[in-house]
């Protein structure tokens, strides 16, 4: 009997131990889950409050938990682990000091009265000066100590040691620095706001106070283009310029951003478009809309920082085939200062669908090229898949790989064969007999397909030079996707069909892929008419070279006439 009682006691003890183990095991699992959920909830609430705080603040705060260099809080002077920085004035603050920094530290003012002598004052921010910056007084390097030290003016970007500030000869006067001719001073907008009647002559008088050769630049960036560098560029340009002249096209349309031109001296404004060829076309359409409103005197000159995939227009104008941060933003502004003005033709593409006589024809603007055939098919396939999964197409290199895959597929399928039997071509009213082609390309600029000189081909055959402002279009044919690839690597020439002031194509049957400046669609039977629309002023930079240009430089036997033919996309003024 005693043995049975002992067994029962032992079983009860074992059962209690099992329940105890189960209890503590459950706690070990549940407590971390509860803590994690609570932390996640608090983090979400904090994120919502922080976002609302950033929205109401006059600073352009951006939260970060990883600074790219040692950074110190402008309030408590301690090293920052988690905090925020202002992309307009460069003020940095840790999480605990953020609200205090927002109240006590003034951001860059876009509009403020001038000093009594009409000049601007320095706006000093202490600490976190740029690397390799030198003191304005003693010319020794600033920011070398591991603490919050030295000052930087957020307008002229000058840096001064803590000990050197008292010895500055003219401590208050700021000349806006190296890029004074591109910056809109805050006192200019203040004076404009005081004008009772606003006439172009009044703007010119106010502009004369900003110095000789004042050509303010507006920055219009598409944050969705190419490598998604738009956000970083916006931050850097806001630091160097007046924030009022920097626009995010994902938040504000070009037509509204360009209205700032009407508050500046006529003919003085330059517009830097950060994006691909599609973004440039969007801005140029907005400029055409300004002409319709009678704002011709305020039409700006346009330059490009290429962020897209192809960037053929930027390449033609000497700004390179793509920007990936290889040169500093300061150098980009210097290039704009050195650029020269050229004229560029713009064209109207009218698409009248067959049988739809009561519907207005589709009208598009063209800057680069129109095409029907395999390259338009590649663009259409790429565009369709990018619309479905835009996050997948955020890399310029990846985009080109996708283009290559679609081109390889078309080499096997040949969806556009027998184009010559389905389409008629007229150049200036004269019918052109077509060979057995798969595609036709109508080009306005020197480059096509992401950096290829289409009209010149291999450069081994004489051909009429191309110009941006001659009112002529170059029309070529291709035999297929493989032929396009051969042209791009200079192993074949295109079929040159001619040059013309007016191009007319008649698609007689079936649906064909078409594109205008990289914007593709599938089109049924129709009549396409391309006529001259207008001219715009662009900025040409002669210092940038592409890979093709480097190859040409290696050929020591190239004659002067051939060199002129290669450089012919640049108009003679």
C-alpha positions, 0 to 999 in steps of 0.5 A: 500500500505504501508503495502505491502511495509513493508512486502517486506522490511521484506522479503528482510531482512529475505532473506539477513539474511538467505544468511548471515547465509548460507555464514558463515555456509559454511565458518565454514565448508569449512575453517576447511576442507581446513586447515585440507587438507593443514596440511595433505599435509604439514605433508606428505611432511615433512614425505617424507623429513624426511625419505630422511634425515634419509636415508642419515644420518650416525645416525640410526634416528627413529622419535617418538612423544612419548618417554617412559620416560622424554627425553631431547634434546642433542643439546638445552637441552630442554624437547622433545615432538616431535623428533627423537632418534638414535638407535645406539648411543642413541642421542636424538634431538627435531624436530628443532635441528635434523639437527644440531644434525646430523652434530655436534654429531658423531654416533657410528663408526663401523670402526676406528683406535685404540689409540697408545697403541692399545686400544679404546676410550670412546665415551661419549653421554650426558644425557638420561642415562638408569634408575638405572645406577650408576656412574663409579667414585662415584658409586652413581645413575646417571640421577636423575635430571630433565634435560640433565645431566651426560654422558654414553659411547655408547660402554661400557655403563658406566655412569659418573656424570658431576662432576666426569668426570674430576676425572677419572683415565683413562678418555680415555680408554674404555674396551667395558664393560661387553660384550667385548667378544661379541663385534666386536671393531671398531679397529679390522675392521680397521686393517682387512681393512689394511690387504694386504692378508687375511688368517685365521691365520691373523684374529686369530692374530688380534683377540688375541688383542681383549682379551682371549675368544673373541667370537663375536656374530652376531644378525640376526633378522626377524622383521616379526616373532611372536609378531613383536618384531624384530624392538625393539630388533634390536634397543637394540642390536645396542646400546649394540653391534657394529651396523655392527654385527646386521642385519635385515633379511627383508632387507638382506638375511642370506647368505650375513650377514654371510659373516662377519664370513669370516672376523673374527677368524675361529671357534670364531663366534656365531650367535643369530637368533631372530625369529621362527623355520622357520627363524632358518632353513633359517639361517642354510641353509645359513650356509650349503651354506658356506660349499659348498663355502669351508668356513668350518673354518668360520662356526659359532655356532647358538643360538636362541631367540624364536620369532615365534609361535611354537619355538620347536627347541628353547625349545629343546635347552633350550632357552624357548618356546617364548620371549616376553621381559620378560628378558632384552636383557643384560641377553640374552647376558649373557646367550649366554656367559654361553651356551655350544656347542652341535651338532644337526643332519640336515636331507634331505627330498626328495619328488619324485612325482609319474608319473613325472619321468623327473622332479627333486625331491623336496628337503627340509632341516629338523631340527625339524620334518616332518609330514603328517596328521592333524597337517600338515592340521592345518599348511596349513590352518593357512599358507593360511590365513596368506598369505592373511591377514598377519597383522591379525597374528601378535600375538603369542597368537592369532596364537595359538587360530587360530591353536586351531580353525582349530584343532577343525574343523578337529575333526569334519570333519576328512579330513585325516582319513584312512591314513594307507590305503593310505600310506606305511612306511619303517624304515631302509628298513623294512616295518611297519604295520600301525594301523588305523591312521590319521597322521604320524610324523617324529621327530628329536628334543624333542619338537613338537606342541609348547612345547609338548614332543611328543616321551615321551608322558605322561611319564608313559611308558619306551621308548628309549631316544632321542638325537639331535646328534645320527643320529636317527629319532623318528617316531610316529602316531596319531589317529586325531586332538583330539589325538594330543590335548590329547598328548599336555596336557599329557593325551595320548601317541603317537603310537610309530612306531620306530626309524630309520636312514632312513625313507621312505613313499609312498603316494599311492593315493589322496592328503594329507597335509604335512609339514617340520618345519612348512612349509606346502603344499598339496601333491599328490601321491609321495615317500618321503625319509628322510636321514641324511644331516649334523650336525651343532653346536648349543648353549644349555642353561641349565637355561631356563625352560618351563611349562612342566619342572615346572610340572616335578619338582613338581613330587617329586617321579620321578626317576633319570632314568625318569628324564634323559629320560625327559632331553634327548633332550640335547646330551651328549658331 
